[in-house]
Amino acid sequence: MRILTVRHATTYRYARPVTFGQHRLMLRPRDSHDLRLVAAELTLSPPGNLRWMHDVFGNSVALVDFNASAAMLTIISTLKIERYGLDGLQFPIAPEAEFYPFIYSSSDRVDLGRLLEQHYPDPNGVLARWADSFVTSRPMRTLELLTNMNAALKPDIIYAERHEPGTQSPAETLATKTGACRDFAMVFIEAARYLGFGARFVSGYLYDPALDRGDATQAVAATHAWAEVYLPGAGWIEYDPTDVLIAGENLIRVAVTRDPSQAIPISGSYTGSAADFLGMTVEVAVTAQN
């Protein structure tokens, strides 16, 4: 078990005081057997009226209505969590799913729904050929297939932070050989869906011991994204193709969704002209308790 503190500070700056529309925050994880939320603090400037809800996926969402105009909006989320990793990568997969290909039960297929369907066009079959290349025999061990696919992107795709909104199509990421963590995740997710697996998008944070300065006020990390695949008997298994991790205790899950557009940490609006917006800064720090 690892005790981690996450500080996520976002600041928006404007040329003059503006009024703010409702903001939607996805910054708070849900308690589970592998992640316990010990403490959570949300600081807003200017202050606002806060209402909590669960979205369609069961994620914890805060809706904020601000009371005052301001030339700067600051949102700071501070979390203290206990993260429990697996004792080795031993997944108790149901016998019928141990080898690929397999067929989900009728009830699993109903519940997985659109998590089994591809969401992005692949007109030239770039993603399909990439995914098929990992099916080296039929049958083959399911975990071997997913492990090999999870490890294949990092050597060939250049990681590059992208500050513009949205996610590249998996075909574009494979063609340009560059992308951010959310793009890596979507290549893996869409390939898994193409092969018949139920897969979903995960947003959160990554703890990197090499960046831990021991001070949660220092910006030494970033938001992160990865994937989960549903395997009968084992449940949802985390795959991070950006860092080649599987069910790692350094992955701090905040939200799970069908598509990245549903997992934006902070979204909202303001009343004013486009020229009023001067920019934003995001500082994330993840530190471990010694």
C-alpha positions, -999 to +999 in steps of 0.1 A: +000+000+000+012+035-009+000+068+006-001+095-020-010+132-020-022+148-052-024+186-057-040+197-089-041+236-094-057+252-124-057+290-130-076+309-157-066+345-164-087+372-182-081+407-194-109+421-173-134+407-147-158+382-164-188+363-152-186+325-151-211+299-162-215+266-144-183+246-142-181+208-141-152+192-121-141+156-123-113+157-097-124+133-069-119+095-071-144+071-057-134+047-029-128+011-039-109-019-027-077-007-045-080+030-038-092+046-005-099+084-004-085+095+030-091+133+025-102+157-002-102+195-003-115+217-031-105+254-030-123+279-053-114+315-060-138+333-064-160+311-042-190+293-056-220+271-047-210+235-049-232+205-057-221+169-060-235+142-082-227+109-098-226+107-136-239+078-157-207+059-151-208+064-113-180+090-113-180+117-087-187+151-103-189+186-087-210+213-103-200+248-094-220+280-098-198+311-091-213+341-073-189+369-084-171+382-115-133+380-115-103+385-137-088+352-124-104+318-116-084+293-095-095+258-088-073+237-065-080+200-057-059+183-030-063+146-024-048+122+001-053+086-009-042+051-001-034+031-032-033-007-030-014-025-058-018-061-068+006-087-054+020-097-088+001-097-120-019-129-113-054-124-127-080-151-120-095-152-155-125-174-160-115-206-178-136-197-208-117-164-213-082-177-207-076-181-244-084-157-272-108-155-290-136-160-265-172-149-263-186-128-234-217-141-218-250-127-230-254-107-198-218-093-200-224-082-236-256-064-226-239-046-197-207-038-217-228-023-245-210+004-264-177-004-246-175-033-271-179-009-301-153+011-320-158+049-318-134+062-343-132+057-381-105+035-396-111+040-433-077+026-445-076-002-419-045+011-402-058+003-367-072-030-378-038-042-392-020-030-361-044-049-338-044-081-360-006-082-358-007-092-322-029-122-329-001-146-336-021-178-332-057-189-326-061-197-298-035-177-279-034-167-243-056-137-237-031-120-212-002-125-236-021-108-264-031-078-243+004-075-226+021-075-260-003-048-274+002-027-243+040-027-247+040-020-284+032+017-286+060+032-265+089+021-288+072+034-319+052+064-309+068+096-297+051+110-266+042+147-270+021+168-247-009+183-265-026+212-249-054+216-275-086+199-265-098+166-280-082+133-288-066+122-321-081+093-339-061+061-333-054+059-371-039+094-369-017+085-339-004+054-357+002+073-389+019+104-374+037+083-347+032+110-321+006+116-294-002+124-258-012+098-231-049+101-240-040+093-277-019+062-266-049+051-245-074+054-273-052+034-298-051+006-272-088+009-264-100+009-300-077-020-309-091-040-280-126-032-291-118-042-326-105-076-313-138-080-294-128-069-259-149-045-237-126-015-230-130+019-214-111+051-209-095+061-175-084+095-164-064+104-134-027+108-123+006+089-124+029+088-095+065+089-107+091+084-079+117+101-100+097+134-099+088+133-063+104+163-046+086+157-013+066+189-016+030+188-029+031+225-038+057+219-065+045+211-100+062+177-107+035+157-125+006+159-149-028+145-154-027+110-170-049+087-191-049+049-196-073+020-204-092-008-188-102-041-203-129-063-189-120-100-186-145-125-170-133-137-137-107-109-133-129-079-139-115-046-151-077-047-156-057-014-161-034-011-191-012+020-195+005+019-229+022+052-224+043+039-195+039+002-202+022-005-169-004-031-160-025-027-128+003-005-113-002+010-079+013+042-093-018+048-114-043+069-095-078+065-111-102+094-109-128+087-136-138+059-160-158+067-191-167+054-226-148+082-244-122+108-234-147+137-240-166+125-210-136+126-186-124+162-189-112+172-154-125+208-156-149+223-180-170+254-180-177+288-196-175+325-191-194+355-205-172+378-225-152+380-258-126+355-269-100+383-265-107+385-228-091+351-222-054+354-216-046+318-209-045+291-183-019+272-162-021+238-148+002+225-120+000+189-108+021+174-080+020+138-068+040+129-037+043+098-015+044+097+022+076+083+036 
